Amino acid sequence: MVGNTNNKYNSQQIEVSDIKNNTTTYYDSISEAARALNINKSVIDMFFKNNQQKPYKGQYTFTKTK
């Protein structure tokens, strides 16, 4: 087997802030956050790539924590 199959070492921890409900949740990976929010992982990837400041859907902001 080639490569590291344990995603915990390669994942990016993120903070998701819900500005409508005034809550903050931490996730161990972008994929985990996307699953919890029922959105595609690429939405969060593009949020970071485009250095987006406006909340996604007017509700969520994402911040890398590690």
Number of C-alpha atoms within 10 A of each C-alpha: 4 4 5 9 9 8 10 11 9 10 15 15 18 21 20 19 18 17 13 9 9 8 10 13 11 16 18 17 18 23 20 16 22 17 11 10 12 9 12 13 16 13 13 21 15 11 17 14 10 9 9 13 10 11 14 14 7 10 14 18 19 23 14 14 11 9
